[in-house]
Amino acid sequence: MTSASASSSATGSEASASAAEADGTAGPRPARTLRAGPLAAGLAVALVLALTAAVSLGAVDVPPGEVWSVVARRLTGRAQEPGTRDLIVWQLRVPRALLAAVVGAGLGLVGTAVQALVRNPLADPYLLGISSGASLGAVATIVLGTTLGLDLSFGSALGLTVSLAAFAGALGAFSLVWLLARRGGGFSPLRLVLAGIGIAQFLGGITSYLVLQTSDEQQTRGVLFWLMGSLGGAVWAQLAVPAAAVALGLALLQARARGLNAMLMGDETAAGLGVDVTRLRREIFVVTSVLTGVLVAVSGAIGFVGLMVPHVCRLLVGGDHRRLLPLSALTGALLLVVVDTLARTALDGQELPIGVVTAVLGAPTLLYLLDRRLERN
Amino acid sequence: MRIAVKDLSVALAGRTVVAGVHLVAKEGEIAGLVGPNGSGKSSLLRTVYRHLRPSAGRVLLAGRELGELSPAQSARHIAALPQERGGDFELTVREVVAMGRTPYKRAFAADDAEDHRIVADALVRVGMADAAGRRFAQLSGGERQRVLLARALAQQPDVLVLDEPTNHLDVRHQVELLALLREQRRTTLVALHDLNAAASVCDRLHVLHRGVLVASGAPRDVLTAELLAEVFGVRAAVVEHPLTGDPLIAFDHRTPARPADGQPTPDRDRQTIS
């Protein structure tokens, strides 16, 4: 009796398993592609751990437990007479770690969207000339400011002016690229890329000229900040705008994820699927440009993150933007928090420019990924 | 659903590439578009799947003007298989076919059980169910076209529009794909280079020459030696196919082609930089 009931329940579970197969949910999946949900959860956990490590490590090591107790005390408003370590954690390291996460998320997101926008997996957030405009705005302001004897170093009251000038420069570059790319009515990928590269070279030339004109050391440091990118100036006051921009950008892009998928196959295919390609491309261009402008304004042009993250994520979860966009944001955040911690702590008493670390780690990783991909094909 | 093109003209960069074309594909009919390169076939089809806007004239879907519908609305009725190959962005076959659900979905909406069923069904219909998890970019040309047809079917369209679907396919895959197309029994508008394939698959043929419609009718009425000489500039005999009874065009590959009346036109069927 018992054996009969056991065997019938076994057949029952087999039947349900084969039903799951038949409806396609358990069909053959490519081995490389992971489930997006668990992966996102894993990344989120890793991000929290990385943030903790980022705040904990540095010239003065603060144990993780103390990090969280400082955070808890501050968040509940029970901080009285903060000590030095409290100040280091709350005023210096937490904003910096959070800015790294926000900027990394933004760069990963924009990289993914721009690659779909111009249908080229080698595109990055800086391809369309936006960062060159931001750099020019910042550098011009720094040079002009020092000539006038103003203190524009990061974190100073006028440091914000540089960020605003960078953002204005980004918008200026965006307008130029827009005007050039829309001629002929198109916004075709090739037009966007050509206009972007042209404007980037043009503005880069002016920036180089200004850099050559700088003589004093402080100016050169300020200028290098913009050209290589840094999270060193992170302050609480400058977190809200980029965080809101990244959240809004993610929402706007996620709402267009199906359209982005369709655009990967080609403009005609997308049109046949009921996507208004010209309008979609215009919207994506605006969203990615504004977001890039905001990111560059607070952190300079940090390279390689926006190029590498989409590739890593595509290898992990495939090319569907509904999964790819949020995962690019998470992966970008994790990557930049880790990289910035390395940049701060790798050398004793000296901070490496973060752009140097992303390039040194990023270029070989990217080459490895692309090579593997070519071999598979 | 019936689709009609009325007095349709298309201009690209100020140049007229389709001029005043009238044609109708009746409910369930396969209407073939034939003509030399640059005759305007692709441009005409692009106005039907709304990649291009006509410079004059109208496209009517069951009597309703296409321009009155939103792009998503018309994509629920008309599915296209253009000539594009798409980039390699790590998409799986299932993801490509699921794109067919795009016109039915609002922002943020996930695929539901119904969508999964429609996608699985479309893959079964083109015989690619086993390939659902494979990477689209790694498929052969024939498999790829079948997957793209499945994507079009997942749109649950009343009208299929196909631009040279058999290009770059070997003869077996050409025969398979066209047989698959016939099985769908849907109103179909298809541009074909292979005149013999067009003769056996299409219910009616429409011949375009430099943007102008020069002949319409049943394949055996349209495909004559005179028309082939005039439009394509080639010498050919039209005989009866020994197996199917369809018109069979035997081309004379020894006599050099003369330019079809007047200057040869450059190949504008393919878009240049866009």
Interface residues (C-beta under 8 A of the other chain):
Chain A: D23 G24 T25 G27 P28 R29 P30 T33 Q115 A116 R119 N120 P121 G184 G186 S188 L190 Q254 A255 R256 R258 G259 N261 A262 L264 M265 G266 D267 E268 T269 A271 G272 L273 G274 V275 D276 V277 R314 L315 G318 G319 D320 R322 R376 N377
Chain B: A13 R46 Y49 R50 H51 S70 P71 A72 Q73 S74 A75 R76 I78 A79 A80 L81 P82 Q83 E84 R85 G86 G87 D88 F89 E90 L91 T92 R94 E95 V96 M99 G100 T102 P103 K105 A107 F108 A110 A113 H116 R117 V119 A120 D130 A132 G133 R134 R135 A137 Q138 A152 Q155 V161 I273 S274
